[in-house]
Amino acid sequence: MATSGSHTMTEFCEQVNPRVLLEMRRKRPFPDMLRLQQSWTAAPEKRALVWLAAHTPSRIGPDHLTVLGLASQIGAGVFYALAARNRYALLGVIACLALNWLGDSLDGTLARVRHCQRPRYGFYVDHIVDSFGALALMGGLALSGYMHPWIAIGLLVAFLMLSIQSYLATHALGEFRISFWRFGPTELRILLAIGNLALLWRPVVSLFGGKYRLFDVGGAIGLVGMSLMLVFFTAQNTIRLYREERISQ
């Protein structure tokens, strides 16, 4: 059985007072991690976020922005569901994606600029919120009529698997990867917004002699891409960890 080398002997001992171990873990500082953000828009986005953080009113805090990010992503899912009856609800999705970018991207920057970081709290809340938001977004897509429900479910599963891979790498390697192959959350929002505009014009496309829903084609391509990313980075991290923790013969 593989075990982590970060445990102290105290943690393997039975505690007379269970609160001792809990207190030790609570006081242990959150390990430093390297944020890997190498997407196409990373540089200009960082400059924009720092400027926005510097001009954000003091009464608005990071938690307010986190709530905005979640509420707007849920709103995007609701608008997708409404688009089944009125296609112009797709414009509401675009507005929600913009608000989601603002809330989801600015909350961490605001905390860093104001020197009020809470690393463990922020890491946990930010990413569990992302999971709930993805569920709402893909649920709305599945109800929209613009994408087959099974493709939407597949995209949700692929997103959650990539997230799990990223969180495990954060713990095992101390590296939190935000982007994969130059694609990050901002690029995905931009592509989704462009796709929504295309849906208003041409929801069905001709491909290989057949007619398919535009988002079925785009979703299938996205699913293949995310699956390849998952396999590639899982293999890469596994090989790296194996080499770093060789067992002496």
Buried (B, 14 or more C-beta within 10 A) or exposed (E): EEEEEEEEEEEEEEEEEEEEBEEEEEEEEEEEBEEBBBBBBBEEBEEBBBEBBEEBEEEEBBBBBBEBBBBBBBBBBBBBBBBEEEBEBBBBBBBBBBBBBBBBBBBBBBBBBBEEEEEEEBBEBBBEBBBEBBBBBBBBBBBBBBBBBEBBBBBBBBBBBBBEBBBEBBEBBEBBBBBBEEBBBBBBBBEBBEBBEBBEEEBEBEEEEEEBBBBBBBBBEBBEBBBEBBEEBBEEBEEBEEEEEEEEE
